[in-house]
Amino acid sequence: MSLKEKVEAALEKVRPALKADGGDIELLDVSETGTVKVKLTGACGICPMSQMTLKMGVEQVLKKEVPEVKEVVSE
């Protein structure tokens, strides 16, 4: 399984929580250095708490599920 596939699988675990709040997440890129670039969409794209969701929610899950992930950044 490629790194990108691992990240996609991990994102499936956080997606239900985002969708419950009217949002979603789109994977844009996974670098070889472990940086994951995503785009928060729907309600998450305009939420003032989106950076906290990204760092404290999405990034933590991805780092736990995919140890190669070093950081998650948004577009």
Residue, then its C-alpha position, 0 to 999 in steps of 0.5 A: m500500500s502506498l503512502k497516499e493510499k494509507v493517508e486516504a484510508a486514515l482520512e476515512k476515519v475522520r471523514p464521518a465527524l467532519k460530515a456530521d458538521g456539514g463538511d468534508i476533507e479532500l486529499l490534495d498531495v502527500s509529499e515524500t517528506g511526510t507533509v500531507k496537503v488537504k482542503l477542508t470543504g463545505a462547512c469546514g472550509i469556512c469554519p473559524m475553528s478549521q485550523m484547530t480541527l486540522k491540527m488537533g483532529v485530522e493531523q493527530v489521527l493521521k500521525k497515529e495511523v500513518p507514522e510517516v506523516k509529519e504534518v498536515v497543512s491546508e490549501 
